Amino acid sequence: MGKCIIVGSGDLTPDIEKEQTDLLIAADGGYLTCEKQGVEVDVLLGDFDSLPENRRSILQEWQENHAENLLVLPTVKDDTDMIAAVKYGFERGYKEFALYGAFGSKRPEHFLANLQTLLYIKENQGEGTLFTLDGYAIVLQEESKRVSSLYNGFVSVLSAGDEATVSIRGMKYNIEETRITNGFPLGVSNETIGEEATIEVHSGSVFVIFSRYD
């Protein structure tokens, strides 16, 4: 089984990479990004509050030709469109998720919510990657990740809960079993130095955000 790709309506989105075995869900206005990039949409989902009025005909076309793959959500709900898409992906049996269009909009709270969506995926035994324009974000939870010596850029490690204990080795700033909290951004803007590095989370959960140099 491939991965579940979810495309939101954020405007800072790299090229979407889709394999034949992948399921691509366009969440609301994310359909326009897929259309622009020429990527085939398998499922269209959302309350469609971010779909412009002059493109509402898209819904009619899907109702007529792809009704079984159109999921219209109520506007008043607890789930964001992104979370609803993740839940649908889990229901279809997917465990790996790639989030596009989850970064870059006039609503910065949506980016924070999408980071929390990564944590939701992790806590439900899945793996998620949120792609930004020049990098990506993941969640680590009591595990280690190696960073290739070929990666060249910033690496920020931020607590995803009240606190976490982390070791970072092989980067510009190294720490050993250090407590980080969500009340102080100690782990922001570390840098690679051309050698293999390791991020080890001894306890708790962290967001790891990779951003390539300009």
LUMPA-698220 format. One record per residue: x, z, y of N, C-alpha, C in turn; chain; residue number from 1. Coordinates in steps of 0.1 Angstrom, whole numbers, padded with zeros to 4 digits. Last residue first. Layout:
N
REC   n_px   n_pz   n_py  ca_px  ca_pz  ca_py   c_px   c_pz   c_py  ch    i
REC      X      Z      Y      X      Z      Y      X      Z      Y   A  NUM
...
END
This chain:
214
REC   n_px   n_pz   n_py  ca_px  ca_pz  ca_py   c_px   c_pz   c_py  ch    i
REC   0185   0021   0294   0181   0009   0301   0192  -0002   0300   A  214
REC   0187   0034   0260   0192   0033   0274   0187   0021   0280   A  213
REC   0156   0043   0242   0169   0036   0244   0174   0035   0258   A  212
REC   0144   0073   0231   0143   0063   0243   0156   0056   0244   A  211
REC   0125   0092   0209   0137   0084   0211   0135   0074   0222   A  210
REC   0114   0124   0204   0112   0112   0212   0125   0104   0214   A  209
REC   0099   0145   0183   0112   0139   0186   0109   0126   0192   A  208
REC   0083   0176   0183   0082   0162   0187   0096   0157   0189   A  207
REC   0083   0200   0156   0088   0194   0169   0084   0180   0170   A  206
REC   0073   0231   0141   0072   0216   0142   0077   0212   0156   A  205
REC   0088   0257   0120   0079   0252   0130   0079   0236   0130   A  204
REC   0122   0259   0110   0109   0264   0110   0101   0258   0122   A  203
REC   0143   0241   0110   0143   0252   0100   0129   0258   0099   A  202
REC   0150   0209   0113   0140   0218   0117   0138   0229   0107   A  201
REC   0177   0190   0123   0171   0198   0112   0162   0209   0118   A  200
REC   0190   0160   0129   0181   0170   0135   0175   0177   0123   A  199
REC   0222   0145   0130   0212   0151   0122   0203   0161   0131   A  198
REC   0240   0114   0134   0236   0127   0138   0225   0132   0129   A  197
REC   0268   0093   0133   0256   0098   0126   0253   0112   0131   A  196
REC   0280   0083   0166   0282   0088   0152   0269   0092   0146   A  195
REC   0275   0077   0193   0281   0067   0184   0285   0072   0170   A  194
REC   0261   0097   0205   0275   0095   0209   0282   0085   0199   A  193
REC   0229   0102   0220   0237   0099   0209   0251   0096   0214   A  192
REC   0217   0130   0239   0221   0117   0238   0230   0114   0226   A  191
REC   0188   0148   0252   0200   0147   0245   0204   0133   0244   A  190
REC   0163   0151   0267   0174   0142   0272   0187   0145   0265   A  189
REC   0152   0184   0259   0150   0171   0265   0163   0164   0268   A  188
REC   0152   0210   0248   0157   0199   0240   0155   0185   0246   A  187
REC   0140   0228   0266   0155   0229   0263   0160   0216   0257   A  186
REC   0116   0232   0283   0120   0220   0277   0135   0219   0274   A  185
REC   0095   0259   0276   0108   0255   0283   0113   0243   0276   A  184
REC   0073   0265   0261   0073   0270   0275   0085   0266   0283   A  183
REC   0075   0260   0235   0067   0250   0242   0066   0254   0257   A  182
REC   0109   0267   0225   0095   0270   0226   0088   0259   0234   A  181
REC   0135   0271   0200   0130   0264   0212   0115   0267   0213   A  180
REC   0163   0287   0187   0148   0288   0190   0145   0280   0202   A  179
REC   0187   0272   0166   0183   0277   0180   0168   0277   0181   A  178
REC   0206   0264   0146   0195   0274   0144   0191   0281   0157   A  177
REC   0227   0252   0169   0227   0256   0155   0217   0267   0154   A  176
REC   0233   0222   0188   0228   0236   0187   0227   0239   0172   A  175
REC   0249   0199   0210   0246   0204   0197   0242   0219   0197   A  174
REC   0249   0171   0229   0246   0185   0230   0242   0190   0216   A  173
REC   0255   0146   0218   0262   0151   0230   0261   0166   0231   A  172
REC   0254   0150   0182   0250   0144   0195   0258   0150   0206   A  171
REC   0260   0163   0158   0265   0149   0160   0260   0142   0172   A  170
REC   0231   0182   0153   0245   0180   0150   0248   0166   0153   A  169
REC   0208   0208   0159   0211   0194   0162   0226   0192   0161   A  168
REC   0184   0229   0145   0198   0226   0146   0199   0211   0149   A  167
REC   0157   0251   0154   0162   0237   0153   0178   0237   0153   A  166
REC   0126   0266   0152   0140   0268   0151   0147   0255   0146   A  165
REC   0099   0268   0176   0105   0262   0164   0120   0266   0164   A  164
REC   0067   0278   0189   0082   0278   0188   0086   0272   0176   A  163
REC   0041   0269   0192   0046   0280   0201   0061   0280   0201   A  162
REC   0047   0234   0187   0039   0246   0186   0044   0257   0195   A  161
REC   0065   0215   0191   0051   0210   0190   0042   0222   0188   A  160
REC   0093   0214   0212   0085   0222   0203   0071   0217   0203   A  159
REC   0113   0185   0213   0105   0194   0220   0095   0201   0210   A  158
REC   0140   0166   0218   0134   0174   0207   0126   0185   0214   A  157
REC   0150   0133   0226   0145   0146   0231   0138   0153   0219   A  156
REC   0176   0112   0230   0168   0118   0219   0163   0132   0224   A  155
REC   0187   0081   0243   0183   0095   0245   0175   0099   0233   A  154
REC   0210   0058   0226   0200   0062   0236   0198   0077   0237   A  153
REC   0215   0039   0200   0222   0042   0213   0211   0045   0223   A  152
REC   0222   0039   0165   0212   0041   0176   0219   0045   0189   A  151
REC   0243   0038   0148   0240   0025   0155   0230   0027   0166   A  150
REC   0243   0061   0134   0254   0059   0144   0251   0047   0152   A  149
REC   0210   0073   0129   0220   0063   0126   0231   0063   0137   A  148
REC   0200   0104   0122   0200   0094   0132   0212   0085   0131   A  147
REC   0181   0121   0097   0194   0115   0101   0191   0105   0112   A  146
REC   0162   0150   0097   0162   0136   0100   0176   0132   0104   A  145
REC   0146   0176   0077   0157   0170   0085   0156   0155   0087   A  144
REC   0120   0201   0082   0127   0190   0074   0138   0185   0083   A  143
REC   0097   0213   0095   0106   0220   0085   0112   0210   0076   A  142
REC   0087   0185   0107   0081   0198   0104   0088   0204   0092   A  141
REC   0086   0162   0133   0093   0168   0122   0088   0182   0120   A  140
REC   0070   0133   0145   0069   0147   0143   0078   0151   0131   A  139
REC   0081   0108   0169   0077   0112   0156   0075   0127   0156   A  138
REC   0082   0079   0190   0081   0094   0188   0076   0097   0174   A  137
REC   0104   0053   0204   0093   0058   0196   0093   0073   0195   A  136
REC   0112   0027   0228   0115   0037   0217   0103   0041   0209   A  135
REC   0102   0013   0249   0116   0012   0246   0121   0022   0236   A  134
REC   0074   0017   0249   0080   0004   0253   0094   0002   0249   A  133
REC   0067   0035   0219   0067   0033   0233   0073   0020   0237   A  132
REC   0048   0042   0190   0058   0033   0196   0056   0033   0211   A  131
REC   0047   0068   0169   0041   0064   0181   0051   0055   0188   A  130
REC   0043   0073   0135   0052   0069   0145   0044   0063   0157   A  129
REC   0035   0096   0108   0032   0087   0119   0043   0084   0129   A  128
REC   0025   0104   0076   0037   0102   0085   0033   0092   0096   A  127
REC   0005   0130   0062   0008   0117   0065   0021   0116   0073   A  126
REC  -0006   0156   0057   0003   0149   0047   0005   0135   0049   A  125
REC  -0018   0166   0079  -0027   0161   0068  -0019   0152   0058   A  124
REC   0002   0171   0097  -0005   0183   0091  -0015   0179   0080   A  123
REC   0007   0145   0106   0017   0153   0098   0010   0164   0090   A  122
REC  -0016   0139   0120  -0012   0131   0109  -0003   0139   0100   A  121
REC  -0014   0159   0140  -0026   0159   0131  -0022   0151   0119   A  120
REC   0009   0150   0153   0009   0163   0146  -0002   0164   0137   A  119
REC  -0001   0126   0164   0010   0126   0154   0011   0139   0146   A  118
REC  -0020   0137   0181  -0024   0129   0170  -0014   0128   0159   A  117
REC  -0003   0147   0201  -0010   0157   0192  -0016   0150   0180   A  116
REC   0003   0123   0212   0014   0131   0206   0008   0141   0196   A  115
REC  -0022   0117   0222  -0017   0109   0211  -0005   0115   0204   A  114
REC  -0024   0136   0242  -0034   0136   0231  -0029   0128   0219   A  113
REC  -0004   0126   0259  -0003   0139   0253  -0012   0141   0241   A  112
REC  -0016   0102   0266  -0003   0102   0259  -0001   0115   0252   A  111
REC  -0039   0111   0279  -0040   0103   0267  -0027   0103   0259   A  110
REC  -0029   0122   0302  -0034   0131   0292  -0036   0124   0279   A  109
REC  -0024   0100   0319  -0013   0106   0311  -0017   0116   0300   A  108
REC  -0040   0074   0326  -0044   0087   0321  -0033   0093   0313   A  107
REC  -0031   0049   0332  -0034   0058   0343  -0039   0072   0339   A  106
REC  -0005   0045   0307  -0019   0042   0313  -0020   0051   0325   A  105
REC   0014   0048   0282   0014   0040   0294   0000   0036   0299   A  104
REC   0007   0047   0247   0016   0052   0258   0014   0043   0270   A  103
REC  -0004   0035   0227  -0007   0050   0228   0001   0056   0239   A  102
REC   0001   0010   0218  -0009   0012   0229  -0013   0026   0231   A  101
REC   0003   0020   0183   0007   0012   0194  -0003   0014   0205   A  100
REC   0013   0039   0156   0005   0039   0168   0011   0030   0179   A   99
REC   0012   0037   0122   0020   0032   0134   0011   0031   0145   A   98
REC   0013   0057   0093   0006   0053   0105   0015   0048   0116   A   97
REC   0008   0063   0059   0017   0059   0069   0010   0053   0081   A   96
REC  -0013   0065   0042  -0006   0077   0045   0005   0075   0056   A   95
REC  -0046   0053   0034  -0033   0051   0040  -0027   0065   0043   A   94
REC  -0072   0054   0024  -0061   0057   0015  -0047   0056   0021   A   93
REC  -0093   0053   0040  -0090   0041   0032  -0078   0042   0023   A   92
REC  -0092   0078   0052  -0103   0075   0042  -0100   0062   0034   A   91
REC  -0070   0073   0069  -0069   0083   0058  -0080   0080   0047   A   90
REC  -0083   0056   0087  -0072   0051   0079  -0069   0060   0067   A   89
REC  -0102   0073   0098  -0107   0061   0090  -0095   0056   0081   A   88
REC  -0085   0090   0111  -0094   0095   0100  -0099   0084   0092   A   87
REC  -0074   0072   0130  -0066   0078   0120  -0074   0083   0108   A   86
REC  -0097   0066   0145  -0091   0056   0137  -0081   0061   0127   A   85
REC  -0102   0091   0156  -0112   0085   0147  -0106   0074   0139   A   84
REC  -0079   0093   0172  -0081   0103   0160  -0091   0097   0151   A   83
REC  -0085   0073   0190  -0073   0072   0182  -0074   0081   0170   A   82
REC  -0108   0081   0202  -0109   0069   0194  -0097   0068   0185   A   81
REC  -0111   0117   0198  -0107   0105   0205  -0108   0093   0196   A   80
REC  -0138   0137   0187  -0127   0128   0183  -0124   0118   0194   A   79
REC  -0162   0147   0198  -0150   0155   0198  -0137   0147   0195   A   78
REC  -0183   0128   0220  -0178   0132   0207  -0166   0140   0208   A   77
REC  -0201   0105   0236  -0199   0119   0236  -0196   0124   0222   A   76
REC  -0202   0079   0228  -0193   0082   0239  -0191   0097   0240   A   75
REC  -0201   0071   0193  -0208   0076   0205  -0198   0079   0216   A   74
REC  -0186   0040   0180  -0186   0054   0181  -0195   0059   0193   A   73
REC  -0188   0014   0158  -0192   0018   0172  -0194   0033   0172   A   72
REC  -0170  -0006   0140  -0174   0008   0140  -0176   0013   0154   A   71
REC  -0169  -0034   0121  -0171  -0029   0135  -0177  -0015   0134   A   70
REC  -0169  -0045   0096  -0156  -0040   0101  -0157  -0036   0116   A   69
REC  -0194  -0055   0092  -0189  -0045   0082  -0176  -0039   0087   A   68
REC  -0196  -0076   0111  -0203  -0063   0113  -0198  -0052   0104   A   67
REC  -0185  -0100   0119  -0176  -0090   0112  -0183  -0076   0113   A   66
REC  -0204  -0116   0132  -0195  -0122   0122  -0186  -0112   0114   A   65
REC  -0220  -0102   0149  -0225  -0113   0143  -0217  -0118   0131   A   64
REC  -0204  -0082   0159  -0217  -0078   0153  -0222  -0089   0145   A   63
REC  -0184  -0097   0171  -0181  -0089   0159  -0194  -0085   0152   A   62
REC  -0198  -0108   0192  -0192  -0117   0183  -0189  -0109   0170   A   61
REC  -0205  -0084   0206  -0216  -0093   0201  -0210  -0102   0190   A   60
REC  -0180  -0076   0214  -0188  -0068   0205  -0199  -0076   0198   A   59
REC  -0172  -0096   0231  -0164  -0094   0219  -0172  -0086   0209   A   58
REC  -0187  -0094   0254  -0191  -0104   0244  -0184  -0102   0231   A   57
REC  -0173  -0078   0271  -0183  -0071   0262  -0188  -0081   0251   A   56
REC  -0157  -0086   0291  -0153  -0089   0277  -0162  -0082   0267   A   55
REC  -0165  -0078   0315  -0165  -0092   0313  -0160  -0096   0299   A   54
REC  -0162  -0050   0313  -0175  -0056   0313  -0175  -0071   0310   A   53
REC  -0134  -0040   0293  -0140  -0045   0305  -0154  -0051   0303   A   52
REC  -0132  -0011   0274  -0134  -0026   0273  -0140  -0031   0285   A   51
REC  -0132   0016   0274  -0121   0009   0281  -0121  -0006   0279   A   50
REC  -0154   0023   0260  -0154   0026   0274  -0143   0020   0282   A   49
REC  -0158   0020   0233  -0156   0008   0241  -0158   0011   0256   A   48
REC  -0157   0037   0212  -0169   0038   0220  -0169   0027   0231   A   47
REC  -0144   0021   0182  -0144   0028   0195  -0157   0030   0201   A   46
REC  -0129  -0006   0164  -0135   0007   0164  -0134   0013   0178   A   45
REC  -0124  -0031   0141  -0126  -0029   0156  -0134  -0016   0157   A   44
REC  -0101  -0042   0117  -0112  -0033   0120  -0112  -0031   0135   A   43
REC  -0082  -0062   0118  -0090  -0060   0106  -0102  -0052   0109   A   42
REC  -0068  -0087   0139  -0075  -0073   0138  -0083  -0073   0126   A   41
REC  -0038  -0104   0142  -0051  -0103   0136  -0056  -0089   0135   A   40
REC  -0022  -0110   0173  -0022  -0103   0160  -0036  -0101   0155   A   39
REC  -0016  -0121   0198  -0019  -0130   0187  -0019  -0123   0173   A   38
REC  -0012  -0106   0220  -0001  -0108   0211  -0003  -0117   0200   A   37
REC  -0038  -0106   0230  -0027  -0112   0238  -0015  -0115   0230   A   36
REC  -0052  -0093   0209  -0055  -0107   0213  -0044  -0114   0221   A   35
REC  -0041  -0068   0211  -0039  -0076   0199  -0042  -0091   0202   A   34
REC  -0050  -0061   0236  -0035  -0062   0234  -0033  -0070   0221   A   33
REC  -0077  -0061   0232  -0071  -0070   0242  -0056  -0072   0240   A   32
REC  -0080  -0039   0215  -0083  -0053   0210  -0077  -0063   0219   A   31
REC  -0078  -0016   0229  -0066  -0021   0222  -0068  -0035   0216   A   30
REC  -0102  -0008   0238  -0095  -0018   0246  -0082  -0023   0240   A   29
REC  -0109   0005   0206  -0114   0002   0219  -0107  -0010   0226   A   28
REC  -0084   0001   0185  -0092   0011   0190  -0096   0008   0205   A   27
REC  -0080  -0020   0158  -0080  -0020   0173  -0089  -0009   0178   A   26
REC  -0062  -0016   0130  -0074  -0011   0136  -0071  -0012   0151   A   25
REC  -0048  -0032   0103  -0047  -0030   0117  -0061  -0027   0123   A   24
REC  -0031  -0025   0074  -0045  -0025   0079  -0043  -0023   0094   A   23
REC  -0007  -0044   0055  -0011  -0035   0065  -0025  -0036   0069   A   22
REC   0002  -0064   0039  -0005  -0053   0032  -0009  -0042   0042   A   21
REC   0015  -0082   0056   0003  -0086   0049  -0005  -0075   0043   A   20
REC   0026  -0064   0086   0028  -0071   0073   0015  -0074   0066   A   19
REC   0032  -0065   0120   0022  -0063   0110   0026  -0071   0097   A   18
REC   0043  -0052   0149   0048  -0058   0137   0038  -0054   0125   A   17
REC   0038  -0059   0183   0033  -0052   0171   0038  -0060   0159   A   16
REC   0061  -0054   0209   0055  -0063   0199   0051  -0056   0187   A   15
REC   0053  -0024   0228   0062  -0035   0223   0054  -0044   0214   A   14
REC   0033  -0015   0256   0033  -0017   0242   0043  -0027   0237   A   13
REC   0019  -0001   0279   0033  -0002   0276   0035  -0002   0261   A   12
REC  -0009   0003   0281  -0004  -0010   0285   0012  -0011   0283   A   11
REC  -0033   0016   0258  -0022   0018   0267  -0015   0005   0270   A   10
REC  -0054   0014   0240  -0055   0006   0252  -0044   0008   0262   A    9
REC  -0041   0012   0206  -0049   0017   0216  -0048   0009   0229   A    8
REC  -0040   0003   0173  -0036  -0002   0186  -0046   0004   0197   A    7
REC  -0026   0013   0143  -0037   0015   0153  -0032   0012   0167   A    6
REC  -0019   0004   0110  -0015   0002   0124  -0028   0004   0133   A    5
REC  -0011   0018   0081  -0022   0017   0090  -0017   0016   0104   A    4
REC   0010   0001   0057   0007   0012   0067  -0005   0008   0074   A    3
REC   0005  -0007   0022   0012  -0008   0035   0009   0004   0044   A    2
REC   0008   0000  -0012   0000   0000   0000   0009   0000   0012   A    1
END
